[in-house]
Amino acid sequence: MGFPENVLAQGERVERSIHPHWLTVVGPMLFGLVLVAGAAFAVVATPDDSQGNIVQWVLVGLAVLIAVPTVLVPFLRWRTTHYVVTSHRVMVRRGILRKSGKDITLSKITDVSFEQSLLDRIINSGSLRIESAGDSPDEQLRNIPHSNHVQQLINRLIDEDDTRRRMVASGRAAHGRPGYEPAEDDDEVGRMPLGSERRRRDRPPLAEE
C-alpha cells in the first residue's frame, strides 16, 4: 500500500517515504507463527471423529480470534503508517479504517531533534520530534529507520526552502521596482519603462505609399 503521490502540489517532490521500522512487527509475526504451529499441532493431536472435528474447529477459531488483534492489526497499522518528507512539507498519515493525517510546512518547523535508546542504536532506528510554530502540538515520529539521517535531510530541506522563498521574494521586489509599469498586454512578467507608451503615441504615422 504505497503513498498516494497525487496529493503532491505542482513542483513538489518526495524526498523520503518511510514506514516505521520493520522490527516493530517482528514480535507480532513471531507470535502469529506460534499460533499457527499450535493450531496445527492441536488439529493433528485431536482424534479424527465427529467430536474431534468440533474440537479442531473450535481451536482454529480461537487461533483466528487471537491472531486478528495481536498479529493482523499491528501489521496493518505498520503498513498504513506513512512518514513522507517532501521538498515543501512533512506529511504524516495513519489509520487502518479511520484515517488521520497531518502536514507540517517546512517554513513553520522551528526545530527537529531525534532520540535513540540503546536498542534503537543497535537496530539503527529512533524517534523524531518536530516542533512547529503556532498552536499545533509537536509531532512525535516513532521507530524511524535511520532517524539521524532523516533529521539531517529535513534540516537541509528547511534551508533550501528558506533560500527559495527569499529568492522568490527578492524577485517580486525587483519586479515591482519604482519607475516601471506593466504593459497593457502583459501578465506581470514583462515591464515597460514609464513614458515609453507616451513616446510611442507621439510618433508620426508612417506615410502611405
N, C-alpha and C positions, 0 to 999 in steps of 0.2 A: 504494500500500500504506500506508494510514493507520495511526495508532497506535490499538491496541485500548483504548477507554475503559472497557471492562468490568473492567479491573484496578484502577480507582479505588475508594477507600474511600467510605463514605457521607459526604456533605458535602464531599468533596474535589473541587476544580475545577481544570481545566487552564488555566494562565496563558499558557504559550507552548510550542508543539510545533515543534521545529526539526530540519531536516536539515543536514548540513554544507553549506557554501556551494556554490552550483551551479557556480561556476567550477572546482571541483575535478574536475569531469567534462568540462570543455570540451576538454582535451587528448586524452583517450581518444576523445571523439566526433569530433574533427577527424581523428585517426588512423584511425578507422573509415571516415570519408568517403574518405580517401586509399586505403584498402584496397579499397573498393567501386569507386572510379574506376579503380584499377589492374587489378582483376579484369575490369571491363567492357572496358577497353582491350585486355587480353590476349585476351579472348574474341573481340573484333572483329578483332584483328590475325592470329589464327591461321586457317589455311585451313579451309574448311568440308568436311572429308572425315573418314574414319574416324580417321586418325591425329591430325588437328586436333581432333576431338571429344574424344579421350583427353587431349590436352594441355589443352583447355579445362576438363574435369572435374578434372584434377589441380590446375590453378591455382585454380579455385574452392574446392576442398577445402583447399588450403593457406591461402587467404584466410580461410576459416571457422576453421581451426585457430588461426591467428594472432589473429583477432578475439575469440575466446572469452576468453582470459586478459587481453588488452590493452584490450578495449572492453567486453564484456559483464560481466565480473566487477567492474571498477571501478564501472560504472553500478549494478549490483545492490547492491554494498557501500554506495554512497552512498544508494541508495533505502531500504535496510533499516537504516540507522543513524538512530536517533531520540534526540534530547535533549529531554526533556519536563520542564518546570518546572510544578509544581502548587502549590497552597496548603499542602501538607504536606511535599513532598519534591522532590528532583531525581532523575529516572529516566533511565537510560542503557540503550538496547537496541541490540545489534549482532548481525550474523551473517546469512549467506545461507541456508545449510543448518544449520549448527551455531550455535545462538543463545546469546548471553551477555547478562547484564543486571546492573545494579547500582542500588540505591535508596539515596539519601543523605537521611536525615531532616533537615529544616531545623534542628531543635533541636541536631543534632550537628555542624553546619557551623560551623567556627571562623573561616574566612577564605575570601574569594572574590577572586581577582585576575585580571587579563587582560593579555595581551601582544599587541602589534601590530608587525609589521615594516613597512617602507615600502610593500611591495606590499599588505599587509593594510589599511593606512590608505587606499590608493587604492581598493581594492575594498570597503571598509567591512566587514572581517572581522577575526578574531583568535582567540586561544586563551584558554580559561578554565581556571584552576587552582582546584579546590575542595579545601580542607583540612578534614578532619573529625576529631572526637575519636575515640579508640580506636586499635586496632592496624591498621585498614584503611589501605591506601596512599591517597595523594591521587589525585584523579581529574583527568585532563587531557582537556579537551574541545577538539578542534582544529577549525579552519575554521568558527567560529561566526559567522553573519551578525550584524552589529550587536552585537559582543561586549560593548562597554561598556554598552549599554542592558540586555543580559541580566544583566550583573553588578549593575547598579543594581536591576533587578527582583528578583533573588534576595535582595539585602540588604534590600530593603523587605519582602519576604515573611518573611524571618527575624525582623524586628522585629514584624511583625503576628502571627506565630506565637508569639513570646515573650509579647506582650501578651495573646493569647488564653489561653495556658497559665496566666499569672498570674491572670487573671480567673477561670478555672475553679478554680484552687487556692484563691483567696480566697473564692469562692462555697462550696466544700466546707468550708472552715474555718468560715465563718459558719453553714453548715447544721448543723454538729455542735457548736455552742457549748454550754457547760455550762448546766444548768438546763432543758434541753429533751430530750424523748424522743419517739421516733416512736410514732404511734398504731398500734393493732393491725392495722387495715386499711390502713395507709399503706405506700408503696413508697419511703420515704426522701425524699419530696418535701415533704409537709406535716409540721409539727412541732406537738406539743401540750405546753403547759407542764406541768411536774411538779405533780401534785396535782389536776389537772382531772378525771382519771378517778376519783380518790377522792371528790371533791366530787359527781360525777355519781352515784356509787353511794350516797352518803349522802342523796340527795334522797328524800323520802317518795313512795311510789307515788300516782298520781292516784286519787282516789276514784271508784268505779264509780257510774254513774247508776242 
